Amino acid sequence: MKNPFAKVFLIVGPLGCLGFVVGIIVLVILFYVEEDWRAAHEWAALKTKWEAKGVSFDRHAYAPESIPDDQNLAAIPLFEQESPPDGSPDKQPLKLRKAFRLDQSGYEPPQTGSWMKGEPLNMAKIQETIGKLYAKAFKDSTPPANTLAQLEALHPVLAELREASKTHPLCRFDEDYEIALPAGRPLMLLTSQLAVSKMLNLHANLALMDHQPDLALADLKVNFNLMSGMRRDPSLIAGLVGIAMNAIATSAIYHGLVLHAWNNAQLVDLESELRSIDFLQNHQSVMRGEAVAEIAPTIDFTKKNMPKYLTGMTSDEPFIMNKTIVSLWPSGWLDFNKVSAVNMVLSNSAVADPKSHRVFTDQSDDLQNKYKEFEERGDVEAPWNFLYLIMCGPVLNSTVKFAQAQVWVDETRIACALERYRLAHNAYPSSLDALAPTFIAEVPHDIITGDPYHYQLHPDGTFLLYSVGWNQTDEDGQIVYKKDAPTQIDYAQGDWPWPVPR
């Protein structure tokens, strides 16, 4: 008898072989039970840890509170989401896209330059670009001589928005916060607000150049209203869009200050709007919302729908993503991803403290270093790690953006107070101590160090105002540019100044 398995069968007997098979099956079952139990135990321990710190694990708690339609700017018909004519299942803000010509290829309104670098408006380029857009849209029509009027003819919706914002002081976007797969939530309504913000800023800058600061202020108030809707949304995407909208709007505020176009009442109004913006609070709420209302339910959905969903993630699937192999994974392996990702993102939420108005850059850097070390591990793409790898990188990298945005808010508030002082005394003060409480209730401190923002009055009457930036090193207000992109500011290096006009 040459077959060795036949010899084993004859020696052990049929009952022995059956026992061997049953033993293997029991071991496999125990392996699955153990992996699932261990993952469930770690998830329960994680929840206990963070609930003790005030974090809610009810995803529904992160959905923004409802706002009556008669108070909600995002409830006006312009922001309605409709089914597109191409039959796509995801609804889109078709009226909004049409009003701002986002549905027209090649429609590129002019940029207002980089105020962060102190660049002035290139009015000649702006006038030329708007003139061409007007001529293309209104053929055989004599354009108004005024560039502001041309832009208003191209986008009459701007006037409608200003009027609607007066009677609708709040904003909550119509998003599906109960969707089973949060990572699949359509985001066109949110991302389209960038185009709205850019057009409001362009109009505000043109209004300032046309000596209409009240009109420019009305544009900015619409932008602030829409930003408040972004800050209500728990997703990182909404948080980043809100940061970008703030940076865009600051262009008009900055140029108005350079031109000395704002009067005292308008500066008080602007400072009041800015005072309500807290990107450190937004960072904390976004991180918690991202962990509990985005990452955790997305992984739960993935677990319930594997292998179909997992193996459909990419067209070029590695061997480990083979449908047969995925179907054999213990569900606990995906829960290990959830534990790691949620813990990392919640840990990241703690690096910004709204109460003390601080960002702890060392803690943030430590988390990023831990993540980089994880990326170098041999099992980084294993089933119990790969979703953690995918989901955490962009979240950790966003903290510096929230910090920079808050510095811009703080410095803009201080700059408005400095301009109020100048209007009263015909010169800027020698120290920020002269501002409070007459021109600002309290001068905010640098979120990086907790010390006062650095301020220098120059002999020519201009001033330098700056934060020491992410590296916590005072470099006399100097900006550092990226080595691989010399025109882009490197916000991980150098100081973060309120720009001195060129």
For each residue, the residues with C-beta under 8 A, 3 or more apart:
1: 6 7 10
2:
3: 6 7
4: 7 8
5: 8 9
6: 1 3 9 10
7: 1 3 4 10 11
8: 4 5 11 12 17
9: 5 6 12 13 14 17
10: 1 6 7 13
11: 7 8
12: 8 9 16 17 20
13: 9 10 16 17
14: 9 17 18
15: 18 19
16: 12 13 19 20
17: 8 9 12 13 14 20 21
18: 14 15 21 22
19: 15 16 22 23
20: 12 16 17 23 24
21: 17 18 24 25
22: 18 19 25 26
23: 19 20 26 27
24: 20 21 27 28
25: 21 22 28 29
26: 22 23 29 30
27: 23 24 30 31
28: 24 25 31 32
29: 25 26 32 33
30: 26 27 33 34
31: 27 28 34 35 330
32: 28 29 35 36 330 332
33: 29 30 36 37
34: 30 31 37 38
35: 31 32 38 39 330 332 333
36: 32 33 39 40 330 331 332 335
37: 33 34 40 41 332
38: 34 35 41 42 332
39: 35 36 42 43 330 331 332 333 335 336 339
40: 36 37 43 44 332 335
41: 37 38 44 45
42: 38 39 45 46 335 336 339
43: 39 40 46 47 335 338 339
44: 40 41 47 48
45: 41 42 48 49
46: 42 43 49 50 339 342 343
47: 43 44 50 51 57
48: 44 45 51 52
49: 45 46 52 53
50: 46 47 53 55 57 343 346
51: 47 48 54 55 56 57
52: 48 49
53: 49 50 350
54: 51
55: 50 51 288 292 346
56: 51 61 62 288 292
57: 47 50 51 292 296
58: 61 292
59: 62 63 292 293 296 297
60: 63 177 178
61: 56 58 292
62: 56 59 177 234 285 288 289 292 293
63: 59 60 177 178 234 293
64: 172 177 232 233 234
65: 172 232
66: 172
67: 71 72 75 170 171 172
68: 71 72
69: 72 75
70: 75 167 168
71: 67 68 168 169 170
72: 67 68 69 75 168 170 171 172
73: 76 79 161 164 165 168 169 170 171 222 225 226 229
74: 79 171 172 173 174 226 229
75: 67 69 70 72 79 168 172 174
76: 73 79 164 168
77: 80 95
78: 93 95 96 99 157 160 161 164
79: 73 74 75 76 93 95 96 173 174 189
80: 77 93 94 95 174
81: 91 92 93 174 189
82: 91 92 93 94 95
83: 87 88 91 92
84: 87 88 90 91 92 94
85:
86:
87: 83 84
88: 83 84 92
89:
90: 84 186 188
91: 81 82 83 84 186
92: 81 82 83 84 88 97 186 188 189
93: 78 79 80 81 82 96 97 188 189 192
94: 80 82 84 97 98 103
95: 77 78 79 80 82 98 99
96: 78 79 93 99 100 102 189 192 196
97: 92 93 94 100 102 103 188 192
98: 94 95 101 102 103
99: 78 95 96 155 157
100: 96 97 155 157 192 195 196 199
101: 98 104 107 154 155
102: 96 97 98 107 192 195
103: 94 97 98
104: 101 107
105:
106:
107: 101 102 104 133
108: 129
109: 129 130 133 198 199 202
110: 125 126 129 130 202
111:
112: 115 121 126 201 202 205 251 252 255
113: 119 120 121 122 251
114: 117 119
115: 112 118 119 250 251 254 255 499
116: 247 489 499
117: 114 479 489 499 502
118: 115 499 500 501 502
119: 113 114 115 502
120: 113 255 258 501 502
121: 112 113 126 205 209 255
122: 113 125 126
123: 126 127 209
124: 127 128
125: 110 122 128 129
126: 110 112 121 122 123 129 130 147 202 205 206
127: 123 124 130 131 147
128: 124 125 131 132
129: 108 109 110 125 126 132 133
130: 109 110 126 127 133 134 147 150 151 154
131: 127 128 134 135 143 147 150
132: 128 129 135 136
133: 107 109 129 130 136 137 150 154
134: 130 131 137 138 143 150 153 154
135: 131 132 138 139 143
136: 132 133 139
137: 133 134 154
138: 134 135 141 143 153
139: 135 136
140:
141: 138
142:
143: 131 134 135 138 150
144: 149 150 153
145: 149
146: 149 150 210
147: 126 127 130 131 150 151 206
148: 151 152 203 206 207 209 210 212
149: 144 145 146 152 153
150: 130 131 133 134 143 144 146 147 153 154
151: 130 147 148 154 155 158 202 203 206
152: 148 149 155 156 158 159 203
153: 134 138 144 149 150 156
154: 101 130 133 134 137 150 151
155: 99 100 101 151 152 158 199 203
156: 152 153 159 160
157: 78 99 100 160 161
158: 151 152 155 161 162 199 200 203 219
159: 152 156 162 163
160: 78 156 157 163 164
161: 73 78 157 158 164 165 196 200 222
162: 158 159 165 166 218 219 221 222
163: 159 160 166 167
164: 73 76 78 160 161 167 168
165: 73 161 162 168 169 218 221 222 225
166: 162 163 169
167: 70 163 164
168: 70 71 72 73 75 76 164 165 171 225
169: 71 73 165 166 225
170: 67 71 72 73 225 228
171: 67 72 73 74 168 225 226 228 229 232
172: 64 65 66 67 72 74 75 229 232
173: 74 79 189 190 229 230 232 233
174: 74 75 79 80 81 189
175: 185 189 190 233
176: 179 185
177: 60 62 63 64 234 293
178: 60 63
179: 176 182 184 185
180: 297 301
181: 184 185 297 298 301
182: 179 185 235 293 294 297 298
183: 294 298
184: 179 181
185: 175 176 179 181 182 235
186: 90 91 92 189
187: 190 191 235 237
188: 90 92 93 97 191 192
189: 79 81 92 93 96 173 174 175 186 192 193
190: 173 175 187 193 230 233 235 237 238 241
191: 187 188 194 237 241
192: 93 96 97 100 102 188 189 195 196
193: 189 190 196 197 226 229 230 241 245
194: 191 197 198 241 244 245 248
195: 100 102 192 198 199
196: 96 100 161 192 193 199 200 223 226
197: 193 194 200 201 223 226 244 245 248 249
198: 109 194 195 201 202 248
199: 100 109 155 158 195 196 202 203
200: 158 161 196 197 203 204 219 220 222 223 249
201: 112 197 198 204 205 219 223 248 249 251 252
202: 109 110 112 126 151 198 199 205 206
203: 148 151 152 155 158 199 200 206 207 215 216 219
204: 200 201 207 208 215 216 217 219 220 249 252
205: 112 121 126 201 202 208 209 216 251 252 255
206: 126 147 148 151 202 203 209 210
207: 148 203 204 210 212 213 215 216 219
208: 204 205 211 212 213 216 252 255 256 259 261
209: 121 123 148 205 206 259
210: 146 148 206 207 215
211: 208 261
212: 148 207 208 215 216
213: 207 208 216 217 256 261 262 263 266
214: 217 218 266
215: 203 204 207 210 212 218 219
216: 203 204 205 207 208 212 213 219 220 252 256 261
217: 204 213 214 220 221 262 266 269 270
218: 162 165 214 215 221 222
219: 158 162 200 201 203 204 207 215 216 222 223 252
220: 200 204 216 217 223 224 249 252 253 270 273
221: 162 165 217 218 224 225 273
222: 73 161 162 165 200 218 219 225 226
223: 196 197 200 201 219 220 226 227 245 248 249
224: 220 221 227 228 249 273 277
225: 73 165 168 169 170 171 221 222 228 229
226: 73 74 171 193 196 197 222 223 229 230 245
227: 223 224 230 231 242 245 246 249 277
228: 170 171 224 225 231 232 276
229: 73 74 171 172 173 193 225 226 232 233
230: 173 190 193 226 227 233 238 239 241 242 245
231: 227 228 238 239 242 277 282 285
232: 64 65 171 172 173 228 229
233: 64 173 175 190 229 230 238 239 289
234: 62 63 64 177 238 285 286 288 289 290 293 294
235: 182 185 187 190 238 239 286 289 290 293 294
236: 239 240 286 290 294 394 395 398
237: 187 190 191 240 241
238: 190 230 231 233 234 235 241 242 286
239: 230 231 233 235 236 242 243 282 283 286 398 402
240: 236 237 243 244 398 401
241: 190 191 193 194 230 237 238 244 245
242: 227 230 231 238 239 245 246 279 282
243: 239 240 246 247 279 401 402 404 405
244: 194 197 240 241 247 248
245: 193 194 197 223 226 227 230 241 242 248 249
246: 227 242 243 249 250 277 279 405 408 409
247: 116 243 244 250 251 405 408
248: 194 197 198 201 223 244 245 251
249: 197 200 201 204 220 223 224 227 245 246 252 253
250: 115 246 247 253 254 408 412
251: 112 113 115 201 205 247 248 254 255
252: 112 201 204 205 208 216 219 220 249 255 256
253: 220 249 250 256 257 270 412 415 416
254: 115 250 251 257 258 412 415 499
255: 112 115 120 121 205 208 251 252 258 259 261
256: 208 213 216 252 253 259 261 262
257: 253 254 260 261 262 415 416 419
258: 120 254 255 501
259: 208 209 255 256
260: 257 419 422
261: 208 211 213 216 255 256 257
262: 213 217 256 257 266 267 270 416 419
263: 213 266 267 423
264: 267 268 420 423 424
265: 268 269
266: 213 214 217 262 263 269 270
267: 262 263 264 270 271 416 417 419 420 423
268: 264 265 271 272 420
269: 217 265 266 272 273
270: 217 220 253 262 266 267 273 274 412 416
271: 267 268 274 275 413 416 417 440
272: 268 269 275 276
273: 220 221 224 269 270 276 277
274: 270 271 277 409 412 413 416
275: 271 272 413
276: 228 272 273
277: 224 227 231 246 273 274 409
278: 281 282 354 406
279: 242 243 246 282 283 402 403 405 406 409
280: 283 284 352 353 354 357 358 359 402 403 406 447
281: 278 284 285 354
282: 231 239 242 278 279 285 286 402
283: 239 279 280 286 287 349 352 399 402 403
284: 280 281 287 288 349 352 354
285: 62 231 234 281 282 288 289
286: 234 235 236 238 239 282 283 289 290 402
287: 283 284 290 291 345 346 348 349 395
288: 55 56 62 234 284 285 291 292 346 349
289: 62 233 234 235 285 286 292 293 294
290: 234 235 236 286 287 293 294 295 345 395
291: 287 288 294 295 296 341 342 345 346 349
292: 55 56 57 58 59 61 62 288 289 295 296 342
293: 59 62 63 177 182 234 235 289 290 296 297
294: 182 183 234 235 236 289 290 291 297 298
295: 290 291 292 298 299 338 341 342 345 391
296: 57 59 291 292 293 299 300 338 342
297: 59 180 181 182 293 294 300 301
298: 181 182 183 294 295 301 302 391
299: 295 296 302 303 334 335 337 338 341 387
300: 296 297 303 304 338
301: 180 181 297 298 304 305 309
302: 298 299 305 306 309 310 334 387
303: 299 300 306 331 334 335
304: 300 301
305: 301 302 308 309 310
306: 302 303 309 310 311 326 327 329 334
307: 310 311 323 324 326 327
308: 305 311 312 323
309: 301 302 305 306 312 313
310: 302 305 306 307 313 321 326
311: 306 307 308 317 321 322 323 326
312: 308 309
313: 309 310 317 321
314: 317 321
315:
316:
317: 311 313 314 321 322
318: 321 381
319: 322 325
320: 325 381 382 383
321: 310 311 313 314 317 318 325 326
322: 311 317 319 325 326
323: 307 308 311 326 327
324: 307 327 328
325: 319 320 321 322 328 329
326: 306 307 310 311 321 322 323 329
327: 306 307 323 324
328: 324 325
329: 306 325 326 333 334 383
330: 31 32 35 36 39 333
331: 36 39 303 334 335
332: 32 35 36 37 38 39 40 335 336
333: 35 39 329 330 336 337 383 384
334: 299 302 303 306 329 331 337 338 383 384 387
335: 36 39 40 42 43 299 303 331 332 338 339
336: 39 42 332 333 339 340 384 385
337: 299 333 334 340 341 384 385 386 387 388 391
338: 43 295 296 299 300 334 335 341 342 387
339: 39 42 43 46 335 336 342 343
340: 336 337 343 344 385 388 392
341: 291 295 299 337 338 344 345 387 388 391 392
342: 46 291 292 295 296 338 339 345 346
343: 46 50 339 340 346 347
344: 340 341 347 348 367 370 371 388 392 395 396
345: 287 290 291 295 341 342 348 349 391 392 395
346: 50 55 287 288 291 342 343 349 350
347: 343 344 350 351 367
348: 287 344 345 351 364 367 395 396 399
349: 283 284 287 288 291 345 346 352
350: 53 346 347 353 363
351: 347 348 359 360 361 363 364 367 399
352: 280 283 284 349 358 359 360 399 402 403
353: 280 350 356 357 358 359 360
354: 278 280 281 284 357
355:
356: 353 450
357: 280 353 354 444 445 447
358: 280 352 353 447 448 450
359: 280 351 352 353 364 399 402 403 406 447 448
360: 351 352 353 363 364
361: 351 364 365 403 448 470 471 472
362: 365 366
363: 350 351 360 366 367
364: 348 351 359 360 361 367 368 396 399 400
365: 361 362 368 369
366: 362 363 369 370
367: 344 347 348 351 363 364 370 371 396
368: 364 365 371 372 396 397
369: 365 366 372 373
370: 344 366 367 373 374
371: 344 367 368 374 375 392 393 396
372: 368 369 375 376
373: 369 370 376 377
374: 370 371 377 380 385 388 389
375: 371 372 380 389
376: 372 373 380
377: 373 374 380 385
378:
379: 382 384 385
380: 374 375 376 377 385 386 389
381: 318 320 385 386 389
382: 320 379 385 386
383: 320 329 333 334 386
384: 333 334 336 337 379
385: 336 337 340 374 377 379 380 381 382 388 389
386: 337 380 381 382 383 389 390
387: 299 302 334 337 338 341 390 391
388: 337 340 341 344 374 385 391 392
389: 374 375 380 381 385 386 392 393
390: 386 387 393
391: 295 298 337 341 345 387 388 394 395
392: 340 341 344 345 371 388 389 395 396
393: 371 389 390 396 397
394: 236 391 397 398
395: 236 287 290 344 345 348 391 392 398
396: 344 348 364 367 368 371 392 393 399
397: 368 393 394 400
398: 236 239 240 394 395 401 402
399: 283 348 351 352 359 364 396 402 403
400: 364 397 403 404 470 491 492
401: 240 243 398 404 405 491
402: 239 243 279 280 282 283 286 352 359 398 399 405 406
403: 279 280 283 352 359 361 399 400 406 407 447 448 470
404: 243 400 401 407 408 491 496
405: 243 246 247 279 401 402 408 409
406: 278 279 280 359 402 403 409 410 447
407: 403 404 410 411 446 447 448 467 496
408: 246 247 250 404 405 411 412
409: 246 274 277 279 405 406 412 413
410: 406 407 413 414 444 446 447 453 467
411: 407 408 414 415 453 465 466 467 496 497 498
412: 250 253 254 270 274 408 409 415 416 498
413: 271 274 275 409 410 416 417 440 444
414: 410 411 417 418 432 435 440 443 444 453 465 498
415: 253 254 257 411 412 418 419 465 498
416: 253 257 262 267 270 271 274 412 413 419 420 440
417: 267 271 413 414 420 421 435 439 440 443
418: 414 415 421 422 428 429 435 439 463 465
419: 257 260 262 267 415 416 422 423
420: 264 267 268 416 417 423 424 439 440
421: 417 418 424 425 428 429 434 435 439
422: 260 418 419 425 426 427 428
423: 263 264 267 419 420
424: 264 420 421 439
425: 421 422 429
426: 422
427: 422 461
428: 418 421 422 457 461 462 463
429: 418 421 425 432 433 434 435 457
430: 434 457
431: 434 455
432: 414 429 435 443 452 453 455
433: 429 436 443
434: 421 429 430 431
435: 414 417 418 421 429 432 438 439 440 443
436: 433 439 440 441 442 443
437: 440 441 442
438: 435
439: 417 418 420 421 424 435 436
440: 271 413 414 416 417 420 435 436 437 443
441: 436 437
442: 436 437
443: 414 417 432 433 435 436 440 452 453
444: 357 410 413 414 447 453
445: 357 449 450 451 452 453
446: 407 410 449 450 451 452 453 454 467 468
447: 280 357 358 359 403 406 407 410 444 450 467
448: 358 359 361 403 407 467 468 469 470 472
449: 445 446 468 472
450: 356 358 445 446 447
451: 445 446
452: 432 443 445 446 455
453: 410 411 414 432 443 444 445 446 465 466 467
454: 446 464 465 466 467 468 474 477 495
455: 431 432 452 463 464 465
456: 463 464 477
457: 428 429 430 461 463
458: 461 462 463 464 500
459:
460:
461: 427 428 457 458
462: 428 458 500 501
463: 418 428 455 456 457 458 500
464: 454 455 456 458 477 497 498 500
465: 411 414 415 418 453 454 455 497 498
466: 411 453 454 469 477 495 496 497 498
467: 407 410 411 446 447 448 453 454 495 496 497
468: 446 448 449 454 471 472 473 474 475 495 496
469: 448 466 472 473 475 491 493 494 495 496
470: 361 400 403 448 491 492 493 496
471: 361 468 492 493 494
472: 361 448 449 468 469
473: 468 469
474: 454 468 495
475: 468 469 478 480 494 495
476: 495
477: 454 456 464 466 495 497
478: 475 494 495 497
479: 117 489 494 495 497
480: 475 489 490 493 494
481: 485 486 487 488 489 490
482: 485 486 488 489 490
483: 486 490
484:
485: 481 482 488
486: 481 482 483
487: 481
488: 481 482 485
489: 116 117 479 480 481 482 494
490: 480 481 482 483 493 494
491: 400 401 404 469 470 494 496
492: 400 470 471
493: 469 470 471 480 490
494: 469 471 475 478 479 480 489 490 491
495: 454 466 467 468 469 474 475 476 477 478 479
496: 404 407 411 466 467 468 469 470 491
497: 411 464 465 466 467 477 478 479 500
498: 411 412 414 415 464 465 466
499: 115 116 117 118 254
500: 118 458 462 463 464 497
501: 118 120 258 462
502: 117 118 119 120
